[in-house]
Amino acid sequence: MRTLLRRIASGRHLKLQALCFCLVLWCLGLFFYGLFTYPDAPYKWCGAWEYCGKRGSVIAQATFEDWKHWQGMLFASWPFGMLAGYGLKRLRRDLP
């Protein structure tokens, strides 16, 4: 744990580095949240007011709306997380 904190606190532009680290953690957390919350995704329309998962199980419309909201958040934040990961790599100074 100390090595991780030391790596985070080393380098140039510590505030920018902390922001990049938080963005990367946000994107990873958002990805794994959806992975475990919606294991049957992607969902599609399969009848009157019904949506089905990839295994054919019927889900509620509220779950479908939640999944669409999560998907939009993931697609909107993922490019920023990728840029933050690249920036974190560039800002970090290698430790001996």
MODELLER restraints for C-alpha pairs under 7 A, 6 or more apart:
rsr = mdl.restraints
at = mdl.atoms
rsr.add(forms.Gaussian(group=physical.xy_distance, feature=features.Distance(at['CA:10:A'], at['CA:92:A']), mean=6.81, stdev=0.5))
rsr.add(forms.Gaussian(group=physical.xy_distance, feature=features.Distance(at['CA:10:A'], at['CA:93:A']), mean=6.50, stdev=0.5))
rsr.add(forms.Gaussian(group=physical.xy_distance, feature=features.Distance(at['CA:11:A'], at['CA:91:A']), mean=6.31, stdev=0.5))
rsr.add(forms.Gaussian(group=physical.xy_distance, feature=features.Distance(at['CA:11:A'], at['CA:92:A']), mean=4.81, stdev=0.5))
rsr.add(forms.Gaussian(group=physical.xy_distance, feature=features.Distance(at['CA:11:A'], at['CA:93:A']), mean=4.48, stdev=0.5))
rsr.add(forms.Gaussian(group=physical.xy_distance, feature=features.Distance(at['CA:12:A'], at['CA:91:A']), mean=5.85, stdev=0.5))
rsr.add(forms.Gaussian(group=physical.xy_distance, feature=features.Distance(at['CA:12:A'], at['CA:92:A']), mean=6.70, stdev=0.5))
rsr.add(forms.Gaussian(group=physical.xy_distance, feature=features.Distance(at['CA:17:A'], at['CA:88:A']), mean=5.87, stdev=0.5))
rsr.add(forms.Gaussian(group=physical.xy_distance, feature=features.Distance(at['CA:17:A'], at['CA:91:A']), mean=6.63, stdev=0.5))
rsr.add(forms.Gaussian(group=physical.xy_distance, feature=features.Distance(at['CA:20:A'], at['CA:84:A']), mean=4.68, stdev=0.5))
rsr.add(forms.Gaussian(group=physical.xy_distance, feature=features.Distance(at['CA:20:A'], at['CA:85:A']), mean=6.65, stdev=0.5))
rsr.add(forms.Gaussian(group=physical.xy_distance, feature=features.Distance(at['CA:20:A'], at['CA:87:A']), mean=6.93, stdev=0.5))
rsr.add(forms.Gaussian(group=physical.xy_distance, feature=features.Distance(at['CA:20:A'], at['CA:88:A']), mean=5.87, stdev=0.5))
rsr.add(forms.Gaussian(group=physical.xy_distance, feature=features.Distance(at['CA:21:A'], at['CA:88:A']), mean=6.82, stdev=0.5))
rsr.add(forms.Gaussian(group=physical.xy_distance, feature=features.Distance(at['CA:23:A'], at['CA:81:A']), mean=5.49, stdev=0.5))
rsr.add(forms.Gaussian(group=physical.xy_distance, feature=features.Distance(at['CA:23:A'], at['CA:84:A']), mean=6.44, stdev=0.5))
rsr.add(forms.Gaussian(group=physical.xy_distance, feature=features.Distance(at['CA:24:A'], at['CA:81:A']), mean=4.95, stdev=0.5))
rsr.add(forms.Gaussian(group=physical.xy_distance, feature=features.Distance(at['CA:24:A'], at['CA:84:A']), mean=6.36, stdev=0.5))
rsr.add(forms.Gaussian(group=physical.xy_distance, feature=features.Distance(at['CA:24:A'], at['CA:85:A']), mean=6.13, stdev=0.5))
rsr.add(forms.Gaussian(group=physical.xy_distance, feature=features.Distance(at['CA:27:A'], at['CA:77:A']), mean=6.62, stdev=0.5))
rsr.add(forms.Gaussian(group=physical.xy_distance, feature=features.Distance(at['CA:27:A'], at['CA:78:A']), mean=6.08, stdev=0.5))
rsr.add(forms.Gaussian(group=physical.xy_distance, feature=features.Distance(at['CA:27:A'], at['CA:81:A']), mean=5.83, stdev=0.5))
rsr.add(forms.Gaussian(group=physical.xy_distance, feature=features.Distance(at['CA:30:A'], at['CA:74:A']), mean=6.68, stdev=0.5))
rsr.add(forms.Gaussian(group=physical.xy_distance, feature=features.Distance(at['CA:31:A'], at['CA:74:A']), mean=6.84, stdev=0.5))
rsr.add(forms.Gaussian(group=physical.xy_distance, feature=features.Distance(at['CA:34:A'], at['CA:70:A']), mean=6.92, stdev=0.5))
rsr.add(forms.Gaussian(group=physical.xy_distance, feature=features.Distance(at['CA:40:A'], at['CA:53:A']), mean=5.06, stdev=0.5))
rsr.add(forms.Gaussian(group=physical.xy_distance, feature=features.Distance(at['CA:40:A'], at['CA:54:A']), mean=5.69, stdev=0.5))
rsr.add(forms.Gaussian(group=physical.xy_distance, feature=features.Distance(at['CA:40:A'], at['CA:55:A']), mean=6.60, stdev=0.5))
rsr.add(forms.Gaussian(group=physical.xy_distance, feature=features.Distance(at['CA:41:A'], at['CA:53:A']), mean=5.53, stdev=0.5))
rsr.add(forms.Gaussian(group=physical.xy_distance, feature=features.Distance(at['CA:41:A'], at['CA:54:A']), mean=6.20, stdev=0.5))
rsr.add(forms.Gaussian(group=physical.xy_distance, feature=features.Distance(at['CA:42:A'], at['CA:53:A']), mean=6.07, stdev=0.5))
rsr.add(forms.Gaussian(group=physical.xy_distance, feature=features.Distance(at['CA:42:A'], at['CA:54:A']), mean=6.27, stdev=0.5))
rsr.add(forms.Gaussian(group=physical.xy_distance, feature=features.Distance(at['CA:43:A'], at['CA:51:A']), mean=6.33, stdev=0.5))
rsr.add(forms.Gaussian(group=physical.xy_distance, feature=features.Distance(at['CA:43:A'], at['CA:52:A']), mean=5.50, stdev=0.5))
rsr.add(forms.Gaussian(group=physical.xy_distance, feature=features.Distance(at['CA:43:A'], at['CA:53:A']), mean=4.54, stdev=0.5))
rsr.add(forms.Gaussian(group=physical.xy_distance, feature=features.Distance(at['CA:43:A'], at['CA:54:A']), mean=6.61, stdev=0.5))
rsr.add(forms.Gaussian(group=physical.xy_distance, feature=features.Distance(at['CA:43:A'], at['CA:64:A']), mean=6.87, stdev=0.5))
rsr.add(forms.Gaussian(group=physical.xy_distance, feature=features.Distance(at['CA:44:A'], at['CA:51:A']), mean=5.43, stdev=0.5))
rsr.add(forms.Gaussian(group=physical.xy_distance, feature=features.Distance(at['CA:44:A'], at['CA:52:A']), mean=5.51, stdev=0.5))
rsr.add(forms.Gaussian(group=physical.xy_distance, feature=features.Distance(at['CA:44:A'], at['CA:53:A']), mean=6.59, stdev=0.5))
rsr.add(forms.Gaussian(group=physical.xy_distance, feature=features.Distance(at['CA:45:A'], at['CA:51:A']), mean=4.47, stdev=0.5))
rsr.add(forms.Gaussian(group=physical.xy_distance, feature=features.Distance(at['CA:45:A'], at['CA:52:A']), mean=6.32, stdev=0.5))
rsr.add(forms.Gaussian(group=physical.xy_distance, feature=features.Distance(at['CA:46:A'], at['CA:52:A']), mean=5.91, stdev=0.5))
rsr.add(forms.Gaussian(group=physical.xy_distance, feature=features.Distance(at['CA:49:A'], at['CA:61:A']), mean=6.99, stdev=0.5))
rsr.add(forms.Gaussian(group=physical.xy_distance, feature=features.Distance(at['CA:50:A'], at['CA:58:A']), mean=6.57, stdev=0.5))
rsr.add(forms.Gaussian(group=physical.xy_distance, feature=features.Distance(at['CA:50:A'], at['CA:59:A']), mean=6.76, stdev=0.5))
rsr.add(forms.Gaussian(group=physical.xy_distance, feature=features.Distance(at['CA:50:A'], at['CA:60:A']), mean=6.66, stdev=0.5))
rsr.add(forms.Gaussian(group=physical.xy_distance, feature=features.Distance(at['CA:50:A'], at['CA:61:A']), mean=6.73, stdev=0.5))
rsr.add(forms.Gaussian(group=physical.xy_distance, feature=features.Distance(at['CA:51:A'], at['CA:58:A']), mean=5.70, stdev=0.5))
rsr.add(forms.Gaussian(group=physical.xy_distance, feature=features.Distance(at['CA:51:A'], at['CA:59:A']), mean=5.50, stdev=0.5))
rsr.add(forms.Gaussian(group=physical.xy_distance, feature=features.Distance(at['CA:51:A'], at['CA:60:A']), mean=6.73, stdev=0.5))
rsr.add(forms.Gaussian(group=physical.xy_distance, feature=features.Distance(at['CA:51:A'], at['CA:61:A']), mean=6.78, stdev=0.5))
rsr.add(forms.Gaussian(group=physical.xy_distance, feature=features.Distance(at['CA:52:A'], at['CA:58:A']), mean=4.52, stdev=0.5))
rsr.add(forms.Gaussian(group=physical.xy_distance, feature=features.Distance(at['CA:52:A'], at['CA:59:A']), mean=5.88, stdev=0.5))
